[in-house]
Amino acid sequence: AVSRVLKDEGRLDVLINCAALVLAGPGENFSASEFLHLLDVNSVSPFRLIKEAISSMRTQGEGRIINITSLNGRVSLPGFSLYSASKHALEALGVALHYELKKSNIYLTNIAPGAIISQKDHTGNLDHLPVREKFFLMKKLLPMLSPKEVVAKVAEVINDPNPPAQIIIGRDAKVTSFLYRCLPQMFWNKLIIFLYG
């Protein structure tokens, strides 16, 4: 894909890693091969593409790489253990590469959205009701992102002369990340048991 872009366009300005698989449900319900496949798509494949893109970006003296990670790459939540592990890996990879590549004028940014409105339902295999179904107010207070909002943030990062390593978008992602960072562990554990138990 990178070779094709370089052949057709002569340069590669932006790489956006946004392909992902979701395995929802108790982690024990999945096989090691399913987990390896998930890691390959969500974590290793973006690394492959980044490696392919870097050399041409170095040659042209600039470039942008954007990884669409997830709230689940920052906070592990019940029912998404394997997905969360894969997004934590991508999040960690992106942050380290941000600092490694910046000196070459290649900016890598992780965008971590909360829940995105989708035609696919990823909650069918959960062994608990989704929090938004359990607590009606959550739908109003923590609305899901539209795909257009994610695209708008991607465009903003592409045009930012000095984008950060990480960006969180979506009210649910911002609130959850804040609570995870700020609450004492004991209170966080009680909150998770209350919401998901």
Disulfide bonds with the S-S distance in Angstrom:
none
